[in-house]
Amino acid sequence: MSEGAVKKEEKPRKFQAIRGTRDLLPPETALWNRVEQTAHEVFGTFGYGEIRVPIFESTDLFARSIGAETDVVSKEMYTLGGSAEFSEKVREGRTEGMLSEMQPEEMISLRPEATASVCRAYIEHGMQQLPQPVKLYYMGPMFRRERPQKGRYRQFYQIGAEILGGTDAPAIDAEVIEMVMTFFAKLELQGVQLDINSIGDRNCRPKYVELLRAELLKVKDKLGADSQRRIETNPLRVLDSKLENEQAIIEKLPRIGDHLCKDCAEHYSAVKQELGLRGVKYRENWRLVRGLDYYMRTTFEITASGLGSQNAVCGGGRYDGLVELLGGPPAKGIGFAIGEDRLILSLQESGKAPAQQGRDVYIAWMGERAHATAIRAAKDLRKAGFSVELPPVEQKFGKALGQADKLGAKYALILGDNEVSEGLWTLKTLADGSQAKFPEADLLEHLRKQRAL
Ligand code: HAM
């Protein structure tokens, strides 16, 4: 027996979506579309235009902007070789020592976020020549190799916005936050809580970080292994700790708010005033430091109900200097990203998800003449915006009505030989079983009127 024949008898492998990724199916996708459509509308009213950036970029871009030592870059990126030579080595199995030999510019990574890409695009397309600031928004999949759990995926979706160039006026920070809150309000997201903080700038933060490190060293023995390591690598991240036994210690640590330089303190105070003018309610949270390196001054996070431990539905902040760091002109920047998966989850948990959309009309037809009429009816109804199910083969009327019911259709349009020869079509309302006959032209008008009710 040939090898091919043996293979044929093997049970075919059952494929499943890779851990941390998932399929989004109807009717849930209708909610995703509604959320995205609302983002297009709301962000449009604030003067933002959509940008679409590639799914993968040079690894170096992310390492330089997000920070090589951050969890996102050091542990969570999906990285592969970008050069033809590299791919050839992989194909031929010559992978030994490959990673250590590879130059950073040879590597590409699936994007773990989009702020770095938007800054790269700003520079690449000379957007500093445009009227400033440039306001951009995006939506799409991001990739992080995190431990999957409720609200945390390896392929997840973000809806984000960035405002680049121009001034760092506090009104900009406040308006960016106002825009997210407007978006959430329009979606009727429940339990929305906005936390804000200022993490200072390159003038005041380094001094605060040193002070924090010195204080942390004094209590090092009482901290867990992660926090102990972070005293060296990034003391600010210790403030993020959720460990029960570290909370009392953290609460006694020096707070950045007491160590901001004059400019940062004034900026923060003005941001709060501007939020007040816009009626945006916030809570100050001195421990909100964010996990990416590019932030300075204003940081914020938004949580919502129904999400369990992964309850941050949006994170953002100011990142003046990032464009310059990536080789562009000096430019201010601030933005946010919403976790769309979590946003959808929260809407579903609070019952704000729209019910499954059934068909409007199921066409129950029988007979050759009725078939041609049914095709014409379907065309006209769809043109008028109705969702129509036209069965491909004729069915007994009883079966057709059962099928219409299962699909959640509002009406069954009954077309048999009698209807076609009389020119009077029967419309059955499935909710109450009532039936009426209409001439072809009146039927559309009747359905239109019913829809408007
Ligand atoms: P981030 O805090 O890393 O910020 O992510 C923003 C949001 O994305 C989070 O609050 C969360 O809702 C969602 N998210 C992150 N990781 C996952 C995951 N594994 N599964 C599901 N959802 C997730 C950023 O990405 C910045 N680029 C935001 C920004 C834009 N800052 C300034 N401009």
Residues whose N, C-alpha, C, O or C-beta is under 5 A from the ligand:
A	BS01	HAM	P112 E113 A114 T115 R144 E146 G151 R152 Y153 F156 A161 A312 V313 C314 G315 G316 G317 I334 G335 F336 A337 I338 G339 D341 R342
